[in-house]
Amino acid sequence: MPFRAIEDPVKLRRVLEATLLLEADLELPVLLRHLIEEARQMAGARYGALGVLNDEGTALSEFITVGLDPDEERRIGARPTGRGVLGLLITHPHPLRLRDMGSHPDSYGFPPHHPPMTSFLGVPIKVRDEVYGNLYLTDKIGWSEFTQDDEALVVALALAAGIAIQNARLHQRVQEVAVYEDRDRVARDLHDTVIQRLFAVTLSLQSMAGAATAAGIADRLQAAVSDLDATIRQVRSTIYELGSAGLDQGVRNTVLSLIHDLNPVLGFEVRVSFDGPVDSAISDELAEHLSATIREAVTNIGRHAQATEASVVVRVRDGLCQLEVTDNGHGLLPTETTGGGLGLVNLRRRAEKLHGEFLVESREEGGTLLTWRVPITQ
């Protein structure tokens, strides 16, 4: 459809002024609302609206109105998502002028408390061939329908709205890329500085522990070494999370998401750490067994252990996938370590099915240690 020229010099100047607002430092909703208001005034419409399409281009994700007072908007309630005549513009993005929108075959009607509307003008908001939404006007004041000149004005303003939406989305993508790059930088800094220093401290403490003779000193040093090892594993996990931000794939993200869902069952946050090439070494099939085991083990803690702390460690080493789940609860009775309570039978059978082993024992410091170990290659 050829673009119709705007012959009225006053209206042409107003369109140009509205377009120049694209260079102003305005928030997108403010700019879009101004463009709707300009279209409404220049075309003599009682009401105006702008709908922004979702990422799939199948429905309206945002809907901005002009002409309704706050009480009317509150009484109407839910905003349109793209049915009826509004939906017709989504499936067929071409200008549409109607004398009476209610008589159109695709008319869906109005919700309760919605003011009556008759004449309609809608144009797609697009840049080149990409459609971002639609600009709507209803109820031409003093006339039964909108004119071709009105359409030309609104098409020009819709183009400005499309450029504004496109710029906003491109700016958002640039910001996301910058965030990811910054996360990668932080991850590299953590690996190059923090972990190396932790390793150095660990080695120093280990040498001190071997030479210590005073009562209790060696035990305390060894405990410090163990704490540092755990810290190193946690920092590695943090590095991975920073480096893989925005990605929904991988065993690590699956486990972290699972634990996030299970935290309310326990009433506290479970500590999670990883050691070794977890994502690259664990197959999808083994990952399913691992997730099921973690779910069963952590759920058991929430139901029976009366614990206030728990941790999950997933380790890949020497061809094995090893899961360790610990808590500080009341521990197990001697019969429970080999019996069938607390869902232990299911965990043991799952390990044996995968040619692995399952162990559960009470810890000296209190609580329980569950170890589930299976070969990576089945």
TITOR-497944 format. One record per residue (C-alpha): x negated, y negated, z. Coordinates in steps of 0.02 Angstrom, whole numbers, padded with zeros to 5 digits, always signed. Each point is the difference from the previous one (the first is absolute). Last residue first. Layout:
BEGIN
XYZ/...
***
This chain:
BEGIN
-01344+02350+01599/-00138-00129-00010/+00005-00124+00145/-00015+00138+00128/+00110-00019+00155/-00024-00070+00178/+00137-00052+00122/-00066-00054+00170/+00117-00055+00139/-00077-00078+00155/+00115-00024+00150/+00011-00115+00149/-00116-00024+00146/-00186-00040+00017/-00043+00184-00014/+00107+00017-00156/+00134+00133-00016/-00013+00110-00153/+00077+00029-00170/-00082+00091-00143/+00057+00034-00178/-00098+00090-00133/-00015+00005-00188/+00043+00117-00142/+00137-00120-00064/+00138+00115+00062/-00096+00013+00163/+00008-00189+00023/+00188-00006-00036/+00029+00146+00117/-00092-00086+00141/+00095-00163-00022/+00167+00090-00007/-00041+00101+00157/-00051-00157+00093/+00175-00074-00014/-00001-00050+00182/+00012+00179+00059/-00061+00158-00086/-00131+00059+00121/-00189+00002-00018/-00046-00168+00077/+00166-00005+00092/-00041+00143+00116/-00145-00096+00079/+00115-00149+00035/-00031-00147-00113/-00052-00180+00031/+00091-00131+00104/-00025-00137-00129/-00159-00088-00055/+00017+00045-00184/-00107+00075-00138/+00031+00049-00180/-00147+00066-00102/+00023+00045-00182/-00138+00087-00096/-00011+00019-00188/-00143+00117-00039/-00129+00014-00139/-00144-00049+00113/+00086-00160+00060/+00165-00090-00023/+00070-00077+00159/+00173-00062+00046/+00006-00070+00178/+00164-00037+00090/+00005-00084+00169/+00119-00008+00147/+00029-00110+00152/+00142-00019+00126/+00044+00184+00010/+00155+00082+00072/-00054+00157-00096/+00168+00074-00049/+00102-00093-00129/-00120-00136-00057/-00149+00117-00001/+00101+00129-00097/+00043-00132-00130/-00185-00034-00023/-00039+00182-00032/+00147+00035-00115/-00027-00159-00105/-00187+00031-00010/+00029+00178-00058/+00126-00053-00133/-00121-00134-00062/-00143+00127-00012/+00108+00126-00091/+00051-00133-00127/-00180-00059-00017/-00052+00179-00038/+00116+00001-00151/-00057-00172-00057/-00182+00052+00009/-00119-00061+00134/-00177-00041-00061/+00020-00171-00082/+00110-00080+00131/-00086+00069+00155/-00180-00026-00055/-00070+00007+00178/+00065-00058+00168/+00170-00077+00031/+00076-00090+00148/+00172-00025+00076/+00046-00067+00172/+00183+00032+00042/+00101-00155+00046/+00118+00013+00147/+00180+00053+00036/-00030+00177-00057/+00145+00018-00121/-00019-00184-00049/-00178+00038-00062/+00061+00135-00120/+00037-00113-00149/-00168-00088+00015/-00082+00171+00017/+00075+00053-00166/-00054-00160-00087/-00177+00021+00064/-00002+00181-00056/+00062-00042-00175/-00120-00148-00013/-00146+00112+00044/+00055+00140-00114/+00001-00110-00154/+00118-00112-00096/+00098-00155+00048/-00127-00129-00055/+00024-00181+00053/-00151+00001+00115/-00125+00135-00049/-00159-00091+00050/+00071-00066+00162/+00074+00169+00049/-00164+00085-00044/-00100-00120+00106/+00122+00024+00144/-00022+00188-00010/-00188-00021+00002/+00018-00114+00151/+00100+00135+00088/-00130+00133-00037/-00138-00114+00063/+00099-00036+00158/+00021+00186+00034/-00187+00025-00019/-00027-00149+00116/+00112+00076+00132/-00093+00165-00012/-00166-00090+00020/+00068-00092+00153/+00054+00167+00075/-00175+00066-00031/-00072-00150+00091/+00117+00028+00147/-00046+00183+00009/-00186-00037-00010/+00013-00131+00138/+00098+00112+00119/-00145+00040+00113/-00159-00085-00055/-00105+00098-00125/+00029-00086-00167/-00119+00048-00142/+00127+00088-00112/+00133-00131+00037/-00119-00140-00048/-00031+00078-00171/+00187+00019-00027/+00028-00179+00054/-00122-00065-00130/+00076+00107-00137/+00173-00065+00043/-00058-00181+00004/-00077+00018-00173/+00156+00084-00068/+00108-00140+00070/-00114-00129-00081/+00016+00086-00170/+00188+00012+00021/+00018-00185+00038/-00116-00071-00132/+00011+00080-00172/+00164+00092+00026/+00090-00145+00081/-00067-00121-00130/+00057+00114-00141/+00174+00014+00075/+00009-00189+00024/-00046-00025-00183/+00129+00128-00056/+00133-00087+00104/-00049-00166-00079/+00018+00075-00173/+00170+00069+00048/+00055-00170+00066/-00062-00087-00157/+00095+00123-00108/+00157-00032+00100/-00023-00189-00017/-00021+00016-00188/+00159+00105-00007/+00096-00133+00098/-00063-00136-00118/+00058+00102-00149/+00170+00019+00081/+00015-00187+00035/-00058-00045-00175/+00129+00117-00079/+00138-00071+00109/-00046-00180-00048/-00017+00045-00185/+00171+00080+00003/+00077-00151+00086/-00072-00113-00135/+00074+00113-00134/+00166-00005+00092/-00006-00189-00009/-00016+00005-00189/+00139+00130-00017/+00110-00106+00115/-00017-00153-00110/+00032+00095-00162/+00153+00085+00078/+00073-00166+00051/-00023-00061-00178/+00091+00156-00061/+00145-00048+00110/+00069+00063+00167/+00185+00035+00013/+00169-00075+00046/-00063-00176+00028/+00007-00131+00139/-00123+00093+00113/-00069+00162-00076/+00037+00133+00129/-00149+00118+00009/-00187-00008-00031/-00121+00146+00006/-00189+00019-00020/-00063+00178-00021/-00148+00106+00054/-00183+00037-00036/+00011+00063-00180/-00163+00035-00090/+00007-00025-00189/-00084-00171-00010/+00037-00075+00169/+00174+00039+00060/+00145-00068+00100/+00155+00063-00087/+00145-00119-00033/+00173-00008+00078/+00142-00121-00032/+00172+00030+00076/+00171-00080-00001/+00122+00063+00132/-00050+00003+00184/+00111+00019+00152/-00087-00025+00169/-00060+00160+00088/+00087+00032+00167/+00016+00186-00040/-00118+00068-00135/+00024-00050-00182/+00050+00105-00149/-00102+00129-00095/+00018-00076-00174/-00069+00117-00132/+00153-00014-00114/-00006-00192+00010/+00162-00080+00061/-00074-00055+00166/-00144-00090-00087/+00121-00123-00080/-00067-00113-00139/-00158+00105-00012/-00177-00043-00056/-00139+00131-00001/-00184-00026-00039/-00092+00163-00033/-00076+00127+00120/+00114+00149-00038/-00015+00124+00145/-00035-00136+00130/+00120-00125-00080/+00139+00130+00007/-00038+00025+00184/+00051-00178+00038/+00162+00030-00096/+00041+00146+00112/-00132+00057+00124/-00172-00072+00034/-00044+00003+00185/+00116-00140+00056/-00028-00074+00175/+00088+00068+00154/+00093-00123+00111/+00140-00097-00085/+00047-00083+00165/-00179-00057+00033/-00020-00070-00176/+00163-00097+00016/-00052-00070+00169/-00171-00052-00067/+00077-00099-00145/-00002+00076-00173/-00067-00107-00142/-00171+00079-00021/-00037+00186+00018/-00159+00104+00010/+00008+00189-00026/-00149+00115+00030/-00024+00186-00037/+00118+00006-00149/+00011+00169-00085/-00082+00111-00131/-00159-00095-00044/-00108+00131+00086/-00094-00132+00100/+00164-00076+00060/+00084-00138-00101/+00015-00179+00061/+00175-00076-00004/+00030-00186-00018/+00161-00088+00041/+00102-00153-00047/+00172-00064+00045/+00108-00149-00052/-00083-00015-00170/-00025-00163-00095/-00138+00068-00113/-00127-00129+00059/+00051+00014+00183/+00002+00190+00009/-00162+00021-00097/-00089-00127+00110/+00067+00084+00158/-00058+00171-00061/-00173-00070-00038/-00011-00079+00174/+00050+00166+00080/-00137+00087-00098/-00131-00124+00059/+00051+00013+00182/+00005+00191-00008/-00175+00002-00082/-00084-00112+00129/-00056-00163-00077/-00177-00061-00039/+00049-00091-00159/-00058+00060-00171/+00162+00093-00031/+00088-00164+00043/-00048-00057-00175/+00140+00112-00067/+00130-00097+00099/-00067-00163-00071/+00006+00072-00177/+00180+00056+00025/+00045-00170+00070/-00080-00087-00150/+00098+00111-00120/+00160-00041+00094/-00030-00185-00022/-00055+00020-00182/+00159+00098-00048/-00052+00106-00149/-00052+00161+00085/-00045+00118-00142/+00078+00174-00014/-00124+00145+00011/+00030+00129-00135/+00080+00167+00052/
***
